[in-house]
Amino acid sequence: MVNISDRLSENTAYLRGLFKNAMDFILREFQIDGISAVLIAMEGLINKQQVTLGVLNPIMRTAILQPGGKEKMAYIQHNVLGAVDQLELYTMDDIILRLMNGFSVLLVDECDYALAFGTQGFEKRSVDEPDTEIMQRGSREGFVETYIINISMIRRRMKTPALKFEPVIIGEESRTPAAICYLDTVVDPDILAEVKKRLAACNLKDVLAAGYLTGYLERPSIFESVGLTERPDTLCGKLHEGRIGILIDGTPTAVYVPYLFVENFQTVDDYANRPFYAAFIRWLKYIAFFLAIFLPGIYVGVATHNPELLPETLLLKVAEAESQTPFPVMIEAILLYFMYELMREAGLRVPKSLSSSVSIVGGLVIGETAVSAGLVSAPSLVVIAMTVITGYVIPKLYEQMAVLRLVFIVVGGIWGVWGILVGLTFILFNLCGKSSFKVPFMAPVAPFRLHAMRDVAVRIGWKRLAAKNNPVQNMPGAGKEEKRL
């Protein structure tokens, strides 16, 4: 760490060498009543008009008759630019960090510290509705890439001094600013300390997305124990439950922990709709989850090894359809599934002008034409199509369901229904043995708590739901649960 020298020539030489050949590095030299000074900034990160009118002009038009550079700097700080956001800097690392965040920095000869001014003026995306978490009711605002704006959106919704934001820097080279947010009246201090410890252990060179941090906040597993959201209202609700959020500059996605498995089936719309309809939709998602993972595997297992489980009429239809195709049921299901996944990936990556063409070609290839040509059977096509559609009901779990779906197709084709049951047992063991910051991942289902089912199995009305807050650290099995909520 290099401290700022009281000799301006040494400071400017150090910075010029550091930013050699950097075309966006700005260093403006001028005189303050016979004392040399420089104003440093990065092109594209500052508002030039604000720098000129708010910083340079007041300094150069004011008679600063103080004897030395340090006295002149103090006079500028307190009398000339008292209305401008400013910060004292004492090391070169501080200067570099502030420059990269859109500040302009003033250095004066015979002064061993610098002043940074908040003159940010870089382009940013306006607040808009997030594409990944579309809701029928509620706010249309979503997080943006500038984390200061994200902080303001949370603060606007939670007008309480208990809401805290702690700044952190992540990434050895990117030096990405981030903020840890929580409610100090609800949060568990042990969980907060563990989050800070894991972030401090992050040895990434660059942090360019929220997903970079998930590997440091959870243990490797197919199911994520770190929550991601693009909605400020969702994060505010999680903070009220004792969660800890992490806002990262440069990404519109916020991270929060601890994260429970049942949260994959909960949305903001559940709490804006009538309780009976919210409960119906929630059970629909539970059913869709099991169908999306196990339906193709069960179909392949029953058709290959356990046909006696099918009704006679349905068995004859399946046997007749499969007799006209060249592939076994398992290979047929795998091929169909890969084609659907290829269509989905192409639809995500292809330019919007070509997305309609992908849909048309996919509908022709995987559809009536493929059945008519005898390449695939109609029952297999229906099963795979239903499986893919049910997977879209729970977008948070689509990645996990996509992998498990393929695994159970292979398991069902090799070992039949008994293999599916063994695989289900392994999944349950994995889910029940997993924890998120010492909170059981399957809580409050395992360990079970009947009282907590009011927002898991069903969604009761707000009058009863808001009567007692249920912090996440008080979940059964977390070690700090209350005797009775």
N, C-alpha and C positions, 0 to 999 in steps of 0.2 A: 504494500500500500504506500503510495507516494503522496506526501503532504504537499500542500501548495506553498511555494516559496514566496518571500517578500520581494523577489526580483522578477519583474514581469518578463524579461528576456528569457529566463530559464523556463518559466511556465509556458510561454508561447512556443519555444523551441521543442519542448516535450510534446505539446499537443500537435504541432505541425508534423513532427516525426511520426506520431501515432496515426494521424489521419493523412499520411502521405498518399498522393494520387487519389484522394477521395474528392470527387467533383462536387459533392453536396456539402462539403465543409466550408463554412463562412467564418472569416475572421476579419472584423472591421476595426482598424486602428484609428485612434483619435487622441486629442489632448484635452486634459481637464486643468486649465490654468497652469500650464507648464508641466504637468504630470502625465506620463504616458498611460494609456488605457486601451483595452480591447473589448469588443463585444463579440462573443462566439455563439454560433447557432448552426443548425443543420437544415439545409434547403429542403423544402417540402414538408417539414414538421412544424414550422412556425407560421404565424400570421404576420407577414412583413409590415402591414399597415399598423398593427398593434405595436410591433417592435419600434417602428419609426416614430409614431406619434406618442406612444406611451412610455418609451424608454430613452431613445436617443435624443429626441428634441428637447425634452425637459432637462436632461443632463447638460447638453451643449449650450442651451440658452440661459442657464442659471450661473450666476457668478459665485463660484465656490472658492472662497478665500481662505480656506483652512490650510495650515502649513504643510502637512505631510499627506502621503497617499492613504494611510490608514484613517486619518481624520477626515479626508475628503470622502472616503468610502462610507464612513459612518454618517456624514452629513447627507450624502445621497440617499442612504438607506432610510433615514428618519425624517428628512425634510423635503427632499426633491421627489422621491418615488414612494412616499408613504402610502399612497392609495393603490399601489400595484402589488399583486401577489409576489412575494419574494421569500427566499430561503438562503440561509448562510451555508456555504460549503467550505470544507477544510481539507479535502483530499482530492486527488485527480480522479479516483474512482467515482466519487460523488459527482464530479463535473461530467464525466462520460455518461453516467447513468441518467443524469438530468438532460443532457443534450439529446440522448436517444429517445427521451420521452417528450420532446417538443419544447423544452425550456430554452431560453437564451441566457447566457452567462456573462457577467461583467467581471473583468480582472483589472486591477489598478496596480501600478508600480508602487513599491514600498508598503504593500498590504498583503498579509499572509492568509487571507481568506477571500472567497469569491461570493458574488450574489447571483442567484438564479431567479429568473422572472418567469411567471406562468404566461407564456405567449403562444400556447399551442394553437395550431391552425391547420392540422392535417385533415384530409378528407375522411369522412366516416359515413357509414350507412345509417339511414334514418330508421326509427323504430317502426317495426312492422309485425304482422302476425306470423308466428313460426309455422313453417310448413310441416314439421314432423309431429306437432301436438295441436291439431286443429280441434277446437271445441265449438259446440253449438251455442252455449251460453257462457257468459263471463267476459273477461278482458280479451281484447284483441292485440295486446302488446306482447312482444317477445324481446328477449335479450338481443343486444347487438355486440359488435366486436370490441367496442370501447368499454372497458370495465367500470370506468367512472360513471358513465351513463347508467349502467346496470345497477350500480350502488344507489344511484338516485331513485331508480324505479322501485327498489326494495324499500328505501327510506320513506318514499311517498306513501307506501301502503302500510308501513309499520311505524307509526309516529310515537315511538317510545324510546326513552334513554337507555333501556335495557338492550337495545339492538346495538351490537358492537361490530366494528370492522377493523381487523388487524392486518396491516400491510406485510406482505412477504415477497421475496424475489426468488424466482424459480428459473433454473437453467444457467449453467456456467457461462455460456457464451451469449445466448439470447437475452439473458437478464430480464426475463418476462415478469412484469409486475402482476401481482395477484393480491387477493384480499380474502381472509378467513372471516366469515360472518356467522353470528350466533346470537341467541338471547341469553345473557348471563344469568337471568333468573330461572332458566329452565335447563340449560345445558349441563351435562355431567363434566366436571373438571377433569376427571381421569380420561374420558374420551377425547376431550379437547387437547390435553397434553399429548396423547398418543398420536393425534392427527398432526400436531406440530412436529413431533419427533419423526414421523414418517416423511413429512415434507422436507425436513432438514436433511434427511438421508437421501433425498433425490439427487442423483448424480448425472442427470441428463444434460447434454450440451445445449439442446434447444427444446423448448416447450411451445409447440405450434398449435396444439389442440388439447381439449380436455381429456381425451382418451390417453394421452401420454402419461397422465398421473395415476390412472386406475391401477396399473400394475404395482405401484408403490403403496396403494391404499387397501389392497385386498390380496388374498392368497390365490394362486392359480386355481381356477375351477371353470367349468363350462357355464355355470350361472353366475352372473355378475352380482357382487355385493356392494357395488358403488352406484349410487343413483345419478342420472344425468337428466337435465331438464333445460328447456329453452324458455320457460314461462316464469316470470317473476311471481305470479300469484301462487304457483305450485311450490316454489322455493319458500315463500313466506309461510305457507301452511306447514311445510316440513320444519322450519325453524321453530314454530310454535310447539312442535312435538319433541323438541330437544335435539334436532339434527344440527349438523355443522355444515355450512355451505362454503364452497371455494369458487370465487369468481376470478377468471383468468383473462388478462388482457389479450385481445386478438382472437377470441373465440366467443360465439354467442351461446355457448353451452356451459351451464353451471354444474358443478359436482357437489353432491351432498352425501354424507354418511352419518350414522349407520343406515343401511338400506336393507329392507326385508323383502322376502319373496312375494308376499301378498300385495305389495305395492305395485307389482307389474299389472295387476288387474284393476287398479284404482285410477280414476281420472278426475279432473276438475268437474266435469259434467255430472259425475255421480253425486256431488254435493250441491249442485244447482238444480237438479231435477227432483221430482217427487220420490219419497223413499221407496215406494213399492216398485216404481219403474227402475230406479237405480239398482235395487236388489235383483230384479229380473235380468238386467243387462249384465250385472256382475256374474250371475250364474251362467249366463250365456257365454261369457268369456272363459269361465272354468271348463265348460263343456268343449268349447272351441280349442282350448289348450290341449286337452287329451286327444281330441280327434286329430289335430294337426300333427301330433307326434306318433300316435299309435295306430291310426286308421289304416294307412297303407301297409304297415307291418302285419297287422291282424289279418287284413285281406290276403296278403301273400302267404302267411302262415296257414290260414284256414284252407285256402285253395290248393296249397301244395301238400300239407301234412294232415290236416284235420277237416276234410270235406264233410264229415258226418255232422259237423256243427251247423251246417247251412240247411235251411228248409229245402225240401226236395225240388220244388219249382225253381227256386233261385239257384240251386246247385246245377240243375239241367241247363239253365240259361248260361251260367258261367262256363260250364264244361263245353257247351256248343260254341261259345264265343272264343274260348281259348284254343279249341281244336282247329280253328281257321287261321291262327297266327303262327309265325315261324319261331317265336322265342318262348322260353319258359316264363312263367308268371313273374318270377323275381327279376329276371333280366328286363322284361317288358316294363315293369314298374320303375326300375332304375333309369332306363332310357327315357321314359316319359317325364320322370322327375327332373332329370338333367336338362331336358328340353325346356321345361317350364322355368327352371332357374336361369338358363341362358337367356330366355325371353325377358325375364325380370331384370337381369343385369344389363342387357342391351337397352331396355327401356329407361334404366337409370342413367346410363353413360352416354347414350346417343344424343346428338343435338335435338332440340325440341322440334325443329322442322322435319326430322326424320322419324319421330316417335310414332306417328300414325302409320307410317310404312311398316315399322316393326310389328305393330299390332295386327295389321292386315296379313302380313306374311306369316306371323305366328299362328293366327287363327286358321289360315289355310293349311299350314303344315301339321299343327297339332289340333286336330278336330275331325270333322266328318270325312275329310279327304284321307287322313291316315287310317281311319276305321274302314272306309270303303276299299282302300287298297289292300287291306288285310295285314297291315304291318303291326297294328295294335288292336286289342279288343276293346269293345265299348265299356264293359265293366271296369277295366283298368283305367281307362280314360276318365270315367266318372269319379272313381275313387281318388285319383291323383288331383283332379281339378278341385274336388271338394276339400281335399287336404290343403292345397295351396290357398284357397279362399279363406278357410278357417284360420290359417296362419296370419292373415292380414288383420284379423280382429284384435290381436295382441301384438302391435308392432314392436314393443319393447323387448319381446322374447323371440323375435323372428330369427335372429342369427342362431340362437341355441336350438330352436325347433327345426331349423333347416338341417343342422348337423344330426340331431337325434333322429329325425325322420328317416334319413338315409341309413343310419345305423340299424334302426329297427326293421327296415325293409330287408336288409341282409340277414339280421338275426331271425326274422320270421321265415325267410326262405330256407335257412339252414336248419333251425331247431323248432320251427313251428310256434304254436301258441305258448308252450312251456318256456321257450326261449324269451318270448315277449314278457312273460311274468317275471322271469329272473332278471331281465333288464330293468323292468319297473322297480323291482326290489333294490337294485343297485342305485337307481336314481333317487329313491326315497332315502336310502342310507346316506347318500352324498348330500342331499338337501338338509336332512336332520342333523348331520354332523358338522355342518358349515356354520360359521358365525361371522358377524360383521361388527368389529370392535367390541368383542365380548358379548354381543347381543345375538341370541340364536337366530339364524337366518329364517327359520320357519315359524318363529314366534308370531302370533300367539296360538298357532295351530299345534306346534310341537316345540316346547312344552305347551300343553293346552290350557287355555283360560276361557271359561264360558263367558265371562263379562266382556272380554275383548271381541267376541264374535259379533257384537253389535255393529262393527264396521268391517267385518271380514265376510262372514256368511251372508249377512244382510247389511243394509244401511238404514239405521233407524233415523227418526226425525231429529232436527237440530236442537229442539228443546231438551231432549235427553242426551244427545251426543255432546252438546257443549256444557252440560252440567258438571262434568269432571274431566279435566285434561289428563291425558295418559302419555307421559313422556316415554320416549323409546327406551331409556335406561331402566324403566320400571317394568319392562316386559318380563314374562316368566322365563326364568333361567338366566337372566342377565346379571344376577348377583346383587342388584340394588332394588329389586322389586318391592313394592309395598305389600303389606300383609293382605290388604283388601282395598281395592279402588272404589 
